[in-house]
């Protein structure tokens, strides 16, 4: 239970909804291209992304206990439901497991991107860097880390021999993003 609450389910659900929708639409529209034998590899990539999210969110909660006790007292560390020692064990587990899965399944390019995400998540929260203090740096780190999984998408499709699904999925994502921007900027 503490493991799930450390993962910040709101962000995790959003991420899973976005990526799951893209993949599901692409597969529904092109069901003749599905190779069920590669499904395990796809789910291992998804689990690695969940681990990356767990690492970044967990490390942030460890270093923001004081702030979270005031602003987010329901988080497991701030609420005292999860000790800092157990949180560190979970964070280390997430980082090592996610990086191991990516390195063993998806090649050096994706491993480098995954490592970049872990690095950026670390310097966002951990002193002496604590880039979250600087609004522009914080924005760029958050945008980069949340956009990195979209780089996984074409590589994962390629590893599943489904790269021709990349264009329809990107088109769907771009159209959705464009509609969101219009809704936000509309008077």
N, C-alpha and C positions, 0 to 999 in steps of 0.2 A: 504494500500500500504506500509506504513512504517513498519507494522507488518511483511509483507513478506520479505522486504529488511533486517530487523533485523535478520531474520532466516538464513541468509547466504545461499541463494538458491543453490549455487554450491555444498556445502557439503550435503545439504538436498536432492538435486536431486541425488547425488551419492548414498547416503544411501537408498533412495527410489528405485532407479534402482537396486541396489544389492539385497535388501531384496524382492522387488517385483518380480524380476526375479526368485529368489529361490522358493518363494511361488507359483508363476504362473507355473513354470516347474513341481513342485511336484503335484500341483492340476491337471494340464493337463494330466500328466502321470497316475494319480490315481483318475480320475474324479468320479468314483463310490463311493469314500469315502467322498465326499463333503456333508456337512450338512449346507444348506443355512440358517437355523435358528440361527446358531452361527456366521454368518457373522458380525453382529453388534459388537459382542465381539472382533472379530479380528480387525475391524476398530478402535475400542476404544483403543486397544493396540497400533496400528499404530499412532493414534493421540497423545497418551501419549509419544511415542518416539519423535514425532515432537515437543511436548512441552519441553521435556528434552533438545533437541537440541537448541530450542529457548532460554531456560534459560542459557545454557552454552555459546552460542555465544553472547547473549545479555549482560551477565555480563562481558564478555571479552571486548565487545565494550564500555561499560560504563567506565571501568577502563583503557582503551587504547585510549582515545580520542586524546591525544597529538600525539601519534605514528600514529594513523589512519589518522589524518589530513595531515600527510606527505606521508605515504605509501598507504593508502586506503581512499582518500578523498571522494570517492563516497558512503561510508557507511553512513547510515542515521544520526547517531549522529555526526560523524565527519563533515558531510556536513551541519549540522545545520537544517536538515529537521525534526529531531525528538529531542525533548527536553530531557534532562536527567531525568526529573520528569516522563515524559510519558514512557521513556525507563524502568525506575524502575517499573512502574505499569505493563508494559508488562512482564518484567522478573518475577515479583512476581506472576502474573497471570499464566505464563507458569509453574513455579515451583509447585504452589498449585494445579493447574488443573491436570498436569501430575501425580503428586504424589497421588492425590485423585483417579484418574482413576485406577492407578496401584493397590493401596491399596484395592480398592473396588472390583476389578475384578480378580486379579492374585495371591493373596496369599502373605504370609510373605517373602518367599524366593525371589521372583521377586521384591517385594517392597524394600527389603534390597539391592538388586543389583541396583535398580533404585536410591535409596538414595545414594549409593556409587558413582554412576555416577554424581549426583548433587554435592556431597561433593568434588569429585576430580575436577570437573569443577570449583567449587568455589575456592579451594586452588591454582588452576592453575593461576587465574587472580587477586585474591583479596589480597591486602596488609594485614598483614605483610608477608604472606606466599609467594605469587607471584612466584610459583614454575616454571613458564615459564622462569625465569632467569637462571635456571640450566638445561643445555641441556639434561642430562640423565633423570632427574626427569620429564621434560616437555615431552620427548619422551614416557616415561612409562605411564604418565597420558593420553596423547593423544591416545596411542595404547590401553590402557585399556578402556577408554571411548568409543572409536569407536568399540571395540570388544564386549562390554557389550550387545548390542542388539542381538548378536548371542546367548547369554544365554537366551534371551527372546524367541527365536525361538522355541526350543524344548518344553518349557513350554506352549507357545501359541498353538503349535500343539497339545500338550497333552490336553489342555483345550477345544480344538475343536474336541477331540477324533480322532486325525489324527497323533498320535505319530509315527506310522509306516512310515510316510513320512520323518521323521527326517534323516534317513540314506541316502536316495537318495539326499536330499538337501545338507547335509554336504559333501557328495561325490562331488557334483557339485561345491560347494564353494571351497573345498580343491583343486580340479583339476584346477579351474580357478586361485586360488591363486598361486599354483605351477607353472602354465604357466606364470603368471606375474613375478614371481621370476626368472624363467629361462630367460625370455626376458630381464630383467634388468641386470642380471649377465652375459648374453651371450656376447662374444667378438664382 
